[in-house]
């Protein structure tokens, strides 16, 4: 029987990732849609809570010019949800995203600590189930700059001709959003509560060290098209995060430098400071390949002969990006994570394409999910 899971803050940074990854397991989970307007509409909120076996409460305010507004908003959201659970007499499993800032003397930390305490009281009185997750700093693709994390801010600034400034060069304890979602799903599957679940960070780095890596990605990848050295899972996650802030629509297709002489032409396809796998394909006229996306892989499509249409669409959005490539002007498109993509031969002759991906293909862990562009 499928678990019915709802996510408050479904369209936020963590919520969007959780919603999309739950969608990769359609036989196990049914996603109950949530809209932020439900908090102001008791009927809609009650219908939502009464439909869910599990509710992951992520909705919260992180920043505001008035700290009291942050506290009142976050406590109010918790109270609204608890009141709805009481009205509908639901004993759902509630997972609450608290923060390592609980220990800090600021209104955001106090709101998170206070919200967790309210849910603990609800569990005691209702017989429901509660998991209070205390989460370190989260980073990853599609986070909002100047709001979600310093990583998001730096990535945005470096890809938009701005100069990041370090305010405090502190030591950050970090978790990648994909790793956090894995932990949340594990807690959903366990069906066991935990009043004070300390989510462990997966990386630790000074702000200056993060900025140094991101500056390398800008210089090596964004400006020169070279795949940088990637020495750890953290660096892979950081690089994939950086790539998602590039203006994909206008950056690609990136033209190769073509050297010609009476013998023909020579084109350098890719420079790598990492390993991986290179392959090529031929595609007959009118045929489309792909229509899938990856959550961790780095991939490059390079058209060397024929005419192709490469299409990309970010999962959860409707905008389709069209890139027209030709072997007469060899070019490439790199696939950001969480963008479904395809390639179609739109010419009359056979299409030749070279593919590079940063890891060997493993049929048991393919990181390939099919969805039409």
C-alpha positions as CSV (number, residue, x, y, z in Angstrom):
1,X,0.0,0.0,0.0
2,X,1.4,3.4,-1.0
3,X,2.3,5.9,1.7
4,X,0.6,9.2,1.1
5,X,3.1,12.0,1.7
6,X,2.5,15.7,1.8
7,X,5.2,18.4,2.0
8,X,4.5,21.9,3.3
9,X,6.9,24.2,1.6
10,X,6.7,21.9,-1.5
11,X,7.9,24.6,-3.8
12,X,10.8,25.7,-1.6
13,X,14.4,24.6,-2.0
14,X,14.4,21.4,0.0
15,X,10.7,20.7,-0.7
16,X,11.1,20.7,-4.4
17,X,14.0,18.2,-4.3
18,X,12.0,16.0,-1.9
19,X,8.9,16.2,-4.0
20,X,10.8,15.3,-7.2
21,X,12.8,12.4,-5.6
22,X,9.6,10.9,-4.1
23,X,8.3,10.9,-7.6
24,X,11.0,8.5,-8.6
25,X,9.3,5.8,-6.4
26,X,5.7,5.8,-7.8
27,X,5.0,2.3,-6.5
28,X,5.9,3.3,-2.9
29,X,4.7,6.9,-2.4
30,X,1.7,9.0,-3.5
31,X,2.5,12.7,-3.3
32,X,-0.3,14.8,-1.9
33,X,0.1,18.3,-3.3
34,X,0.3,21.3,-1.0
35,X,0.0,25.0,-1.7
36,X,1.1,27.7,0.7
37,X,-2.4,29.3,0.5
38,X,-3.7,26.3,2.5
39,X,-2.4,27.9,5.7
40,X,-5.0,30.7,5.2
41,X,-7.8,28.3,4.2
42,X,-8.9,25.9,7.0
43,X,-11.0,23.8,4.7
44,X,-8.1,23.2,2.3
45,X,-5.6,22.7,5.1
46,X,-7.9,20.1,6.8
47,X,-8.4,18.3,3.5
48,X,-4.6,18.1,3.1
49,X,-3.9,16.8,6.6
50,X,-6.7,14.3,6.4
51,X,-5.2,12.9,3.2
52,X,-1.7,12.3,4.4
53,X,-0.1,9.4,6.2
54,X,3.1,11.4,6.4
55,X,3.6,15.2,6.5
56,X,7.0,16.7,6.1
57,X,6.8,20.2,7.5
58,X,9.4,22.3,5.7
59,X,7.5,25.6,5.3
60,X,9.3,28.4,7.2
61,X,10.6,31.9,6.9
62,X,14.4,32.1,7.0
63,X,15.0,35.9,6.6
64,X,13.2,39.1,7.3
65,X,14.2,42.6,8.4
66,X,12.2,42.2,11.6
67,X,13.4,39.0,13.5
68,X,10.1,39.0,15.4
69,X,8.2,38.4,12.2
70,X,10.4,35.3,11.5
71,X,9.5,33.9,15.0
72,X,5.8,34.7,14.8
73,X,5.5,33.3,11.2
74,X,7.3,30.0,11.9
75,X,5.5,29.3,15.2
76,X,2.2,30.3,13.6
77,X,2.7,27.8,10.8
78,X,3.3,25.0,13.3
79,X,0.3,26.0,15.3
80,X,-1.9,26.0,12.2
81,X,-0.8,22.6,11.2
82,X,-1.3,21.1,14.7
83,X,-4.8,22.6,15.0
84,X,-5.7,21.1,11.6
85,X,-4.4,17.7,12.8
86,X,-6.5,18.0,15.9
87,X,-9.6,19.0,14.0
88,X,-9.2,16.0,11.6
89,X,-8.1,13.7,14.4
90,X,-5.2,12.5,12.2
91,X,-2.3,10.6,13.8
92,X,0.0,11.1,10.9
93,X,3.8,10.8,11.0
94,X,5.0,14.4,11.2
95,X,8.6,15.2,10.2
96,X,9.8,18.7,11.0
97,X,12.8,20.4,9.7
98,X,14.5,22.2,12.5
99,X,17.9,23.7,12.3
100,X,21.3,23.6,14.0
101,X,20.6,27.2,14.8
102,X,18.3,26.0,17.6
103,X,21.3,26.5,19.8
104,X,21.8,30.1,18.8
105,X,20.2,33.1,20.5
106,X,18.3,34.4,17.5
107,X,14.6,34.5,16.6
108,X,15.0,32.0,13.8
109,X,16.7,29.4,16.1
110,X,14.1,30.1,18.8
111,X,11.3,29.6,16.3
112,X,12.7,26.2,15.2
113,X,13.3,25.1,18.8
114,X,9.8,26.3,19.8
115,X,8.2,24.6,16.8
116,X,9.8,21.3,17.7
117,X,8.6,21.5,21.3
118,X,5.0,22.2,20.1
119,X,5.1,19.1,17.9
120,X,6.5,17.0,20.8
121,X,3.6,18.1,22.9
122,X,1.2,17.3,20.1
123,X,2.6,13.8,19.9
124,X,2.2,13.2,23.6
125,X,-1.4,14.4,23.5
126,X,-2.6,12.9,20.2
127,X,-0.9,9.6,20.0
128,X,0.6,10.6,16.7
129,X,4.2,10.2,15.6
130,X,6.8,12.9,15.4
131,X,10.3,13.2,14.0
132,X,12.2,16.4,14.8
133,X,15.1,16.7,12.4
134,X,17.9,19.1,13.5
135,X,19.6,19.9,10.2
136,X,23.0,21.5,9.4
137,X,23.5,24.0,6.5
138,X,22.0,22.7,3.3
139,X,23.3,23.5,-0.2
140,X,22.5,22.2,-3.7
141,X,21.0,23.1,-7.1
142,X,18.3,25.7,-7.4
143,X,18.7,27.2,-3.9
144,X,17.8,30.9,-3.7
145,X,20.7,33.2,-3.6
146,X,20.8,35.7,-0.7
147,X,18.3,33.5,1.1
148,X,19.0,29.7,1.4
149,X,22.8,29.5,1.7
150,X,26.1,31.3,1.1
151,X,26.8,28.6,-1.5
152,X,23.8,29.6,-3.5
153,X,24.8,33.3,-3.2
154,X,28.4,32.7,-4.3
155,X,27.3,30.5,-7.3
156,X,24.8,33.1,-8.4
157,X,27.3,35.9,-8.2
158,X,30.1,34.1,-10.0
159,X,27.9,33.1,-12.9
160,X,26.4,36.6,-13.2
161,X,29.5,38.8,-13.3
162,X,29.4,39.7,-9.6
163,X,32.1,39.6,-7.0
164,X,31.4,37.6,-3.9
165,X,32.5,39.1,-0.5
166,X,33.2,37.0,2.5
167,X,31.5,38.5,5.6
168,X,32.7,35.9,8.1
169,X,35.1,33.2,7.2
170,X,33.5,30.6,9.5
171,X,33.7,26.8,9.4
172,X,30.5,25.5,7.9
173,X,29.0,22.1,8.5
174,X,27.2,21.2,5.3
175,X,24.9,18.6,3.9
176,X,24.0,18.3,0.2
177,X,20.3,18.6,-0.5
178,X,20.2,15.2,-2.2
179,X,21.8,13.6,0.9
180,X,19.3,15.3,3.2
181,X,16.4,14.0,1.1
182,X,17.9,10.5,1.3
183,X,17.8,10.9,5.1
184,X,14.2,12.2,5.1
185,X,13.0,9.3,2.9
186,X,14.8,6.9,5.2
187,X,12.9,8.3,8.1
188,X,9.6,8.1,6.2
189,X,10.2,4.5,5.4
190,X,11.2,3.6,9.0
191,X,7.8,4.8,10.3
192,X,9.5,5.5,13.7
193,X,9.5,8.8,15.5
194,X,12.5,10.5,16.9
195,X,12.0,13.7,18.9
196,X,15.5,15.0,18.5
197,X,17.1,13.5,15.3
198,X,20.5,15.1,14.7
199,X,21.1,15.0,11.0
200,X,24.9,14.6,10.5
201,X,26.7,16.9,8.2
202,X,28.5,15.3,5.3
203,X,31.2,17.9,4.7
204,X,33.0,20.6,6.6
205,X,34.7,23.6,5.0
206,X,35.6,27.2,5.6
207,X,33.7,29.8,3.6
208,X,37.0,30.9,2.0
209,X,37.7,27.3,0.9
210,X,34.3,27.0,-0.7
211,X,34.7,30.3,-2.6
212,X,38.2,29.2,-3.8
213,X,36.7,26.0,-5.3
214,X,33.8,28.0,-6.9
215,X,36.3,30.5,-8.4
216,X,38.2,27.5,-9.9
217,X,34.9,26.3,-11.5
218,X,34.3,29.7,-12.9
219,X,37.8,30.0,-14.4
220,X,38.3,26.4,-15.6
221,X,34.8,25.4,-16.6
222,X,32.7,28.5,-17.2
223,X,35.4,30.4,-19.0
224,X,37.4,27.6,-20.7
225,X,35.0,24.7,-20.9
226,X,37.4,22.4,-19.1
227,X,35.9,19.8,-16.6
228,X,37.7,20.5,-13.3
229,X,39.4,18.1,-11.0
230,X,36.8,16.6,-8.6
231,X,38.4,14.9,-5.6
232,X,35.4,14.0,-3.4
233,X,31.7,13.6,-3.3
234,X,31.5,17.0,-1.8
235,X,33.3,18.6,-4.7
236,X,31.1,16.8,-7.2
237,X,28.0,18.1,-5.4
238,X,29.5,21.6,-5.3
239,X,30.3,21.5,-9.0
240,X,26.9,20.3,-9.9
241,X,25.4,23.0,-7.8
242,X,27.6,25.7,-9.5
243,X,26.5,24.4,-13.0
244,X,22.8,25.0,-12.2
245,X,23.4,28.7,-11.8
246,X,24.8,29.2,-15.2
247,X,22.4,30.9,-17.7
248,X,21.9,27.6,-19.6
249,X,19.6,29.2,-22.2
250,X,22.3,31.6,-23.4
251,X,25.5,29.8,-22.5
252,X,24.8,26.8,-24.8
253,X,25.5,25.6,-27.4
254,X,29.2,26.3,-26.8
255,X,31.2,26.4,-30.1
256,X,34.3,24.4,-30.5
257,X,37.5,25.8,-32.1
258,X,37.8,24.1,-35.4
259,X,41.2,23.8,-37.2
260,X,40.9,23.2,-40.9
261,X,43.5,22.6,-43.7
262,X,43.5,20.8,-47.0
263,X,43.3,17.4,-45.3
264,X,40.1,18.2,-43.4
265,X,39.3,19.5,-39.9
266,X,40.4,18.9,-36.3
267,X,38.3,19.7,-33.3
268,X,39.3,19.2,-29.6
269,X,36.1,17.9,-28.0
270,X,36.9,18.0,-24.2
271,X,39.6,18.6,-21.7
272,X,39.3,16.7,-18.5
273,X,40.8,16.8,-15.1
274,X,38.6,13.8,-14.2
275,X,38.0,10.4,-15.7
276,X,34.8,9.0,-17.0
277,X,33.5,7.4,-20.1
278,X,33.5,8.5,-23.7
279,X,31.2,7.1,-26.4
280,X,29.8,8.0,-29.8
281,X,26.5,7.3,-31.5
282,X,25.1,7.5,-35.0
283,X,21.5,8.5,-35.3
284,X,19.4,8.2,-38.5
285,X,17.2,11.1,-39.7
286,X,14.1,11.8,-37.6
287,X,15.1,9.7,-34.6
288,X,15.3,11.0,-31.0
289,X,17.5,9.7,-28.3
290,X,17.4,10.4,-24.6
291,X,14.4,11.8,-22.8
292,X,16.0,11.1,-19.4
293,X,17.7,13.0,-16.6
294,X,20.4,12.5,-14.0
295,X,20.7,13.6,-10.4
296,X,24.5,13.5,-10.1
297,X,26.2,12.8,-13.4
298,X,28.0,15.4,-15.5
299,X,27.4,14.8,-19.2
300,X,28.4,16.5,-22.5
301,X,26.9,16.0,-25.9
302,X,29.2,17.1,-28.8
303,X,27.8,17.1,-32.4
304,X,30.5,16.5,-35.0
305,X,28.5,15.6,-38.1
306,X,24.9,16.3,-39.2
307,X,22.2,18.5,-37.7
308,X,20.7,18.1,-34.3
309,X,18.2,19.6,-32.0
310,X,19.1,19.2,-28.3
311,X,16.3,19.9,-25.9
312,X,16.4,20.5,-22.1
313,X,13.7,21.0,-19.5
314,X,14.2,21.4,-15.8
315,X,12.1,18.8,-13.9
316,X,9.0,20.3,-12.4
317,X,8.9,23.2,-14.9
318,X,7.4,23.7,-18.4
319,X,10.0,25.7,-20.2
320,X,11.8,23.7,-23.0
321,X,15.2,25.0,-24.1
322,X,16.0,24.3,-27.8
323,X,19.6,24.2,-29.0
324,X,20.4,23.7,-32.7
325,X,23.8,22.2,-33.5
326,X,25.5,21.3,-36.7
327,X,28.7,19.4,-37.7
328,X,29.5,22.4,-39.9
329,X,30.1,24.4,-36.7
330,X,30.9,21.8,-34.1
331,X,29.5,22.6,-30.7
332,X,28.5,21.0,-27.4
333,X,25.9,21.2,-24.7
334,X,26.5,20.0,-21.1
335,X,23.5,18.6,-19.2
336,X,22.8,20.1,-15.8
337,X,21.5,17.7,-13.2
338,X,17.7,17.5,-12.9
339,X,17.2,18.6,-16.5
340,X,15.6,16.0,-18.7
341,X,17.2,16.1,-22.2
342,X,17.1,14.5,-25.6
343,X,18.8,14.8,-29.0
344,X,17.1,14.5,-32.4
345,X,18.5,14.2,-35.9
346,X,16.8,17.0,-37.8
347,X,18.9,16.7,-40.9
348,X,18.8,14.4,-43.9
349,X,22.2,12.7,-43.3
350,X,23.3,10.5,-40.4
351,X,24.0,12.4,-37.1
352,X,27.3,11.7,-35.4
353,X,27.5,12.6,-31.7
354,X,30.2,12.1,-29.1
355,X,29.1,11.7,-25.5
356,X,31.2,12.1,-22.3
357,X,30.0,11.3,-18.8
358,X,32.0,11.5,-15.6
359,X,31.5,8.0,-14.4
360,X,31.3,4.5,-15.9
361,X,27.8,3.2,-16.7
362,X,26.6,0.9,-13.9
363,X,23.2,-0.8,-14.7
364,X,22.7,-1.3,-11.0
365,X,23.1,2.4,-10.2
366,X,22.5,4.1,-13.6
367,X,21.3,7.5,-12.2
368,X,19.1,7.7,-15.3
369,X,15.4,8.4,-15.0
370,X,13.2,8.6,-18.0
371,X,10.9,11.5,-18.6
372,X,9.9,13.2,-21.9
373,X,11.2,16.7,-22.5
